[in-house]
Amino acid sequence: MKTIKHACTLDCWDCCSFKVHIDGCRVVKIEGDRDHPYTKGFICNKGRKHLDRLYSSQRLRKPLLRTEGGFKEISFEQALDIMAHKIAHYVKEYGSQSIFHYEESGSGGVSKCMEEIFFNFIGGITKAKGSTCWGAGMKAQAYDFGNVKGHHLDDMHSSKLILVWGRNPHSTSVHLMAALQEAMKRGIKVIVIDPIRTETAKKADSYVQVNASSDIALAMAMTRMIIEEGLEDKGFIKNYTFGFEEYRDYLRGLDMDALVESTGLGCDEIKGLAMEYAAAKPAAIYPGYGLQKYKNGVNTIRAIDALAATCGYIGCKGGGVNYANRLYPEILSLDPYGSAEHAKNSRSFMLRDFSDAIEELKDPPIKMIVISKANPMNQLPDLERAQRAFSSVEFKVTFDMFMTDTASLSDLVIPCSNTLETEDLIYSSMNNPYISFNEKASEPENILMDEYYFFRELARNMGIKGYPMDEKLEYLKKVAKPLENCGYSFEDIKNGYVTVEGLSVAWSDMKFQTPSGRYEFVSKRAEADGLCAHPEFLVGEKNAGFRLITPHEKDSLFSQHFFGVEGISKALASPEELSKRNIASGETARLVSKAGEITVQIFGSEDVPMGTVYMNTGWHKSHGNPNFLTSSVSSERGEQLAYYESFVEILRQKN
């Protein structure tokens, strides 16, 4: 039995470190690395499912080409020739911008991004800007701090109070959940703020059920109450912040009754929470990504940042607003070949405008789409329209392990490697501060299933001058070379546990990366981008329907682990709301929105407030995907798709 090191490549908070056990040529077990300082020996079911996906009978093994009679298997050599011919044709006839490359983070290895370098070498193409995940919050913290950094999980044990705000680590981050439970054992109070009574909320010391989209109102009301009581940290504000007085005056001008009413909470409840937070000294906040999936997403995270800064809980042990922890993208040489210099003809559009751009872009129009590490025909909002727009494009290519909703609409489907079939570098910009080297545990059936080698051969086939022909290990060494300036060699990454996080407390040196060098309540960068310079109270949309909330399922990341799940999708609503409509819990019902309609099995749950429907994202089209109901709108400046600004009606199933 052989054992190797590996790390999870899912787009997850934890980026867990594995021990992979191999018997002969077959991988037989994945378990957590007990020696890893972050993983500490335990992983979630999603990580274990890499093994199921490796040997799945539903996995694609050969390229598929759409014909009049359906898909037919072709060889990888034929797939290379077809792609080379199509790219060359569209570049010659319409220019390289006629090719649109869509990618997400479905597989997080560094080498899985080699297609970006390839498309740079052909002159630059069309891309999408904006996020399906965390974009508004990242922009918010960039305005406030100049960058996005978080505390090490162990630092929460220096807290006196922890606010878990719109985050459900019971389902999304097993190591944060374990740290919270350990904190509670040590007597540190944990309060969950969330519209839904999640499993994390049930395990916390206290739960605050705030109205959906009103987190900004709660943060601003708390901040104003703290200031009115004279509990702001005057020393921190004077020495390390910019623009406090302007923001304070703005808060004083707001209608406090309107803020309180927006939250659905009582004034006394908000004041009690505010006083408890201000008195904790220190308190930590762990916000989730659902908080910023509204039209006011940027301002919501900025308001929460401002709450923490008002109390001086920035740069201190046990504090922080721990949204993410961006360490490696600015250190690693992710484009070691300088390919970006070749991308003279790049253009982009906002992701919220996906369908409009495909249908309306001219000079040139979109003629070819290449999809990698993503399943947009499952995850984009307003899917009925998005699928029509996608299908209208002349030639569509998808790289994936399975016949996803996106692959099924494509013209050429190219199987890709499982993470266990490739060596790579993997890191997270969320919780885990360690970078890992993934050893190869199994050989792919064809080397061209590894995207690194597929695009290298594609470049060779097309005769692209200057395209790097390095073996993958040499490429990875070039990517990691800047880590030598931090004292780490490539061998250190392969053989040990490497992190560049020298301090467990973000911003402890008080050297903020803003124009002023201080924490900025008032941001000239935000103003230059067309936003209010300080956090601004934007009232959430009111609608007569049910607000649709669609977080991650505990055992799946987006759509990846719904293969083999039988039946129709499940949704939850208040039992009282179902009773009003004469719908029994567990009955089949229709969810209808302006965008579309799906059939679900709906259950009554006291955990879901009135006026809300709760169902997980990731369900396939065959199950009933909630993104056939969502609207294609975004947060401020289009940074984040505002999935939670979608409203539905619950109707009895037609007889």
N, C-alpha and C positions, 0 to 999 in steps of 0.2 A: 504494500500500500504506500503510495506516494502522496505527500501533502505539500501544497503550494500556497502562496499568498495571492490574494485577489481583493478587490474592493467593488462595492456595488455601484453600477453605472446609472441607476435610476435617478431621475431628477427630483431628489428627495433631500430633506433637511440633513440627513445623518451620514450619508456616504459611508456606510458601514464597512469595516474591514473583515474579510472572510479568511477562513482556512478551508481550502477545497481539497477533498480527498479523492484520489484517483486509483482505481483498481485495474491494472493493465492499461488499456486504452480508454476506459470508461470512467466518467465522473460519477461518483456514487453518493457524495454527500457534500453539502455546504453548511458550515456552522460559523458562528462568530469567533473572531480572534480574541482569545482570552487575554493576550498580552498587549493588545492595542490600547493606548491610553484613553481613547475616546469610546471605542466600541465595547470594550470590557467584556467581550465574550457573548453578547446577546444581539440578535438581529430579529427583523420582523419577517412575516410570511412572504411579503413581496420579494425580499432578498432571496429567500429559499426557492422561490418560483423560477429563478434563473435556470435551475436544473430542469424543472418541468418543461420550460420553453425550449431548452436545448434539445431535448429528445421528443418533443411533441409530434404526434402524428399529423397535426394540422400545419406543421411548419413547411414553408416553401423551400424546395431544394434546387429547382432549375428556373431560369428566366421564363416568363410567360408573355407572349405577344397576342394582342387582341386581333382576331380575324372575324370575318362575317359569321363564322360558326361558333364564335366564343374564343376563349383563351386557348392557345396551344403552346406546348413546351418547345423552347429553342435552346441552343447551346449558349454559353457565356460568350464565346467568340462571335456568334451571330448578334448577341445583344450589344457587344462592343461596336460591331460594324454599323448596326442600326443607329445607335446613339451618335457615333462619329458622323455618320451621314446627315442625320437630322440637325445636329448642332452646326455643322459646316454649312448646310443649306440655309438655315435661318439667319446665321451671321452674315452670309454673303448677300442674301436677298433683302433682309430687313435690318441688319445690324445686331450686335450682341444684346442690346436692350430688349430685343424681342423674346429673350429667354428669361423666365422668372424662376428663381430658385427659392423655395420655401423650406425652412428648417426650423426645428424647435430643439428641445433637449431630451428627446426620448431615450437617447443613449449618451451618457456624459463623457465618454473617453475623448482625450485630446485628438487622437487620430481620426475619430469619427467626423471631424470638421475639415478633413482634407479637401472636400468638395469646394469649400470656400476658396482655397488657394487655387484649385483648378479653374474656377470661374473667373478669378482675377486674371489668370494668365490668358484667357480668351478675350480680355479687354474690358471686363466689367459687365454686369447684367442688371436686371431689375430685382429688387428685394423689397421686403415689407418691414416697416418700422412699427414699434408698439409691441405689447406683451399680452399673452394669454395668462400670465402667471403673477408677476410681482412688480411690473413696470412703474406704476404710479408711486408706490412706496420707495422704490429706488431713487426716483427723481426727487421725491420729497426730502429724503435724507441727504442727497447730494446738495440741495439748496441749503439745508440747515447746518450740516456738518462739513460739507465739501467732499465727503465720501461715505461709504456705508461700512460700518464696523460694529462688531458685537462682542460682548464679554464671553469668556470661556464659561461653559456650563457650571463648572465647579464654583465659579465666583458667586453664584446665587446663594451659596451658603453663608455669604457675608451680608445678605439682605435681612431686613426685618419684615418686609412685606413684598409679595410678588403679585403683580397684576398680569394675568394671562388674558389678553384682550383680543377677542375674535379669533382665537386659535384653539385647535383641538388636538394636542399632541398624542392623545390616546390613540388616534387614528393615523396621524401623520408624522410623528417623531418620537419613536419609542425611548430614545435616550433623554430627550427633554422631559418626557413623562416620568421616567425613572428618577431624574434629578429633582423634579417637583415633589415626588412622593418622599424622597429622602429629606428634602427641605422641610416638609410637613412633620416628619418624624423628629426633626431637630427643633420643632416649635416655631418655624417660620410660617406665617400665615399666607395662604394662597387664595386669591379671589379671582374667579373667572367672570369676565364680562362678555356676554354673547347673546344674540337673539334666540339661539337654540340651546336648550338644556342638554349639552353634549355629555358624553361619558366623562370627559375631563371635568366638566362642571359638577357632575355628580360626585366626583372624588375630591373636589376642592373643599376648603374650609367654608367658603361663602360663594354665592352665585348672584350676579346682578343681570337680570334679563332686560337688556336695553332694546329699544326698537331698532330694527334693521335700518341702516343708513344714517342713524343719528349719533354715531360714535363721535363725530366732530362736535356736535352740540354738547355731549357729555364732557368731552375733554375741555372745551372752552368754558363751560359752566364751572367745572372743578377749578380751573385755573383762576377764573375771576373770583371765586369764593376764597381761594387761598390768598390772593392778593388783598381782598377786602379785609381779611383777618390779620394782615401783616405778616404772613408766614412765608413769604417768598425769601429765597436765599440772597440777601442783598450783596454779600461779598462776592459770590459767584457771578451774579448778574453784572456787577460793576467791573470786575476784573477780566471776565472771559466771554462776555456776550455783546451783541450789537443789536440795537433797535428795540430794546425791551419797552421803553417808555411809549413808543408809538403803538406797539401791540397792546400794551396795558390800556391805553386810551381807547383803542378800538374795541376791546372787550367791554369797557365801561359804557360804550355807546350802544351795545347790543341790548335787545329786550330779553331780560333774564327769564321772564315768564315764557317767552317763545322757545328759548333754549330748553327749559325744563320740560315743557309740553312735548317738544319734539322727541325727547328720549323715552317717554312713556313711564318715567320714574317720578317719584315725589321729590319735592325740593329738599326735604329733610334727609331723604336717602342719599341724594347726590352730595349734600353738604357733609354727611357723615363719612362718605367715601373719600371726599376731598380732604377732610381733616385727618383722617386715618393715614392717607397717603402722605400728606405734608409732615405729619408727626413721626413717620417711620424712621427716617434718617439712618440708613437709606432704604429706598424701595426700587425694585426693578420692574420693568415692563417688557413683556414678551408678546408683541403684536403679531397677528396672523395676516395672511394675504387676502382673506375674504374682506377685510376691512376696507381695502382699496379697490374693490371690484364694483364701485359705484361711480357716478359722475363726479362726486366730490373726493375721489380717492387720494389725490395729491394733498389736498388741504386737510383731509382727515389725519393722515400720518404726520403732517407738519404740526397740527394742533396737539397731537399726542407728544411729539418731540418737545413742543413748547411747554407743555405741562411738566415734563421731567426737568427741563432747563430752569423753569421758574423755581423749582424746589432745589436746584443745585445737584440733581442726581445724575450728572454727566461727568465722566472721567473719574468716578469714585468707585471704590469697591462696593459691590452689592447693588449697583445702580444700573443706569443705561436704558435705552429703548432698543431692544435687541431684535431688530427686524431681519438683518442678514449680516454677513461677515465676509466682505469682498477682499480677499488677500492675494490670490495668485494671478488673476488676469493682467495686473499691472507689472508683475515681476517676470513671468515666463515669456519666452520668445515664441508666441503662438503663431507668428508668421516669419519663421527664420529665413525664408527665401525672398523676403521683400516683395511678395506678390502684389501687395496693395498698390505698388507704383504702376503696375500694368493696367489697373482697373480704371481707365480714363473715362469710360462711358457708363459708369454706374448711375442708376437712378433708383428712387424708392417711393413708396406710397404708404399711408397709414393702414395698419392691419384692419381697422374698423371699416375701411373702404375697399375691402378685398373684392367684393362682387362688382362694385362700380369701376374699379381700376381695370379688372379683366375685361369688362364689357366696353369700357369707354376710352381706355388709353389709346392714343394714336401716335404716329411718328416716333417709334413704330408701335403697332399693336402687340399684345402678348400672343405669341404663336406656339410657344413650348413652355411647359412647366416641369420642373424637376423637384421632387419631394424627397427629403431625407430626414430621418430621426423625428418624424412627425406624422400625425394622422389628422390633417386639417378638416377633412370631410366628416370627421367625428367631433372635432373640438371647436371649430369656429361657430359663432352665433349665426342665427338666421340661416340654418343649414339648407333649407329647401332652395333658397335663392343662391346660396354659395355653391351648391352642387350643380345647379343649372349653369352658373357662370363657369365653373371648373370644366364641366363636360363640353362647353362650347369651344374650348381651346383645341387647336389642331392636334397637338401631340403632347401627351402627358406621361411622365415616367415617375414611378415610385420605387424607392428602395425600402424593403421591409422584410421581416422574417415571416409575416403572416399575410393572409388575404384580408387586409383591413378594409374599412369602408372607403378609404381613399384609394387603395390599390385596386379595388373592384371597379372603380370608375376610370382607371388609367389605361393607357394603350400598351405600355411596356412595364412589367413588374420585375424587378431584379432582386433576388434573395440576398440578404446581407448576413453577416456573421453575428452569432451570439457573443456576448461579452466573454464567455469562457473559451471562445475560439480565437482570441486575439490578445496580443500583449498591448499595453497602453499605459498612459498616465491618467490618473483620475483625481479630481479634487472637487470640493463643494465651495460655493460662496454663501452658504447658509450657516449651519451650526458647526460642522466638523472642521477644525482648522488644519487637518493633516493632508498631505499629498501622498498618493500611493502609486506604486507600480503594480500593474496587473500582469501576472505571469499567464502564459497560455496553458489552459488545462486540457484542451482537446483540439484536434485539427479540423478545420472546416472541410466539407466535401470537395470544395473547389476553392483555391486560393483567392479567386476573384470575388468570392462572397465577402471578403474583407474589403471595405470601401477604399482603404488606402491604396491597395494594389489595383482595384478596378479603375480608379481614376488615373493612376500612374500609367496603366496600359492604354487607357483611353487617350491620354496625352501623347503617348508613343504612337498610337494608331493615327492620330490626327497630325502628327509632326509638329507639335507645339514647341517652339524654340525656348530653351531656357528652363523648361519644366524640370523639377528635381527628380532624379531617378534613384535617390537614396533608398536603401533598405529601411524598413520601418524603425528598427532600433536606432539607426543613425539619426533619423528624423527626430525621434523622441529625445535623444541626447542633446540635439541642438535646441529643442524646445526648453529643456531643463537647464541648459548651461548657465543662465543668469543666477540660478540658485547657488552657484559657486561663490558669488559675492555675499551670500548669506552664510557661507561656511559649509555647504552641503554639496557632495558630489552625486553623480547619477547612481553610483554604487550604494551610496547612503540611502537613497530612496528605495532602491531595489531590496536592500537587506534590512532596513531598519524602519523607524517611525519618525518621519520628518515633518516639522511644522516651522513656518516662518513667524508665527505669532509669538513674539518675544514677551509680550505682556498679556495677562489674563483680563485686564481691564481696558476697554476701548477708550481712547482719548485721555488716558491718564497723564500724558504730557501736556495736555491742554493746547496742543498745536493743531488747530482745526484747519482744514484745507479749503477754507472759504476765502473770498477776496479780502475780508477784514482780518483773517487769521483768528476769528472768534466764532463762537456759536452764533448763528444769525436768526434772530426772531424776524428781522426784516432782510430780505434777500434781493439784492439788485439783479442777480441772475434770474430769479423768478420773474421779476418785473420785466426784464429784457425779453423773457419768453412769453410775455403777454398775460401773466398771472398777476394777482395782487401780490405786493412785495411781502406781506405778512400772511399767516394763515387766515383764510376768509371763510366765514360761515355761509355755506351754500345749502339751501334747503333741499332736502331729498324730494324726489318726485312722488306725488300722491296719485293714487290710482284706485279705482273701485274694485279692482281684481286682487288676486293673491300674489304677493311678491314671491318669486321663485328663487330659492337659495340652493345652490348645487355644489357642495364641497366634495372632497375626495372620499372615496370608499376606503375603509380600513385596509383591505387586502388587495387593492389595485391602485396603480398610479395611472390616472386618466383611463384610457381604454385598453391598456396592455394586457390586463389579466381577466378580461371578461370573455375571452374565448372559451367555449365549452359551458358557459353559464346558460341554463335553460330557462324558458318562460319569458315573461314580459318584465319590464322595469318596475321598480317599487318606488312609492312615494309616501310621504307622511304629511298629515294635516291635523289640525285640532279636532278632537272627537265632536265638539260642539258644532263646528263648521260642517262636518259630514252629516251629523244628525239633521241639521237644517235642510239638507239636500236629499234626505232619505237614502243616504248611501251608507251601507254597513261597512265596518272595518274589515279589510281583506277583500272587498268587492272590486270588480273591474270598473274603472271610470275613465272618462276622457278629460285630458287637460288641453285647453284651447287658449291660444294667444293670437295676437295680430299676425304673428309670423307663421303659425302652423298649429298642428294638432297631433297628439300621441295618445295611445291607450296605455294605462298603467294599472297595476294593482295597488290600491291606496289603503293605507292603514291609519287609524286614529292614534294620535300620540299626544299625551299631555306635555311632552317636551317641546312641542312646536306651538308657537303663539298663534293667536287668531290672526287671520289675514296673511298667512304664510304657507307655502308649500315647500317641503324640504325633500330633495332627492339627490342622490349621488351623481356626479358627472362620470362619464366613461361608458355608459350603456351604449351598445351598438345600435345601428339603425334597426336591425331585426328585433331588438328588445323594446325599442321606444326610447329614442335619445332625447334628453331634455333640450339639447341645442336646436331642435326643430321648433322650439318655443321661444328661444332667447332673441333679443334684439341686438342689432349690430351698432351699438353706441359705445362711447369710451369715456374715460376719465378726462380731466383737463389736459389739453394739448394732445390727446390721443395716446397717452403713454400706456394705458391699460384698458383692455376690453372690459366694459362695465356689465358683466354678466348679470349682476344682481339688480339691474334696473329693468328687469323683465317681469311682466305680470300675466297671470293666467286666470282662467275660470275653471272650476271643477264641475263637470257635468256627468250625469248618469249615463252609463253606456246605452247606446241605442239597442233596442230589441231586434 
